[in-house]
Amino acid sequence: MSRAPKVLIYGNRSCGYCMAARMLLKKRGIEFENINVANDADALGEMEQRSGQRTVPQIFIGDTHVGGFDELYTLDESGKLDKLLAAG
């Protein structure tokens, strides 16, 4: 039996889209790791290197860069989020 891929959110506490992404995942019962990049230059640099973006949130499922909240929401609504999570 394969394990679900790790879900990772780079964000900060004051970002509404970051909060919405965390709420969507919690509502779905999906475990995730939250990395606050607000005061962590190393984490911010890692996020920028991995995603090519400077805005938050940046969401990863395993090695797949999902994008931000809008992309996560679209994946969830289309049923593709479950497929990505099952691909682990």
C-alpha angles and dihedrals in degrees: 000000000000123000121237113256118256115267115214130185121194107199147107138254098253098050113105093203090051090053091047091051092050091047092050092051093045091049089053092047092242115151116225143170116237118207115194108213096179097101101010113091092183093054091045090051091048091050092049092048094048098042105026086228135109098198128089142269103043110175129198130187106196105313093334116107105218096181124222136330096290091056092045091050092049091050090050095048092048094048091242093114090068090050092052091049092048092051092078 
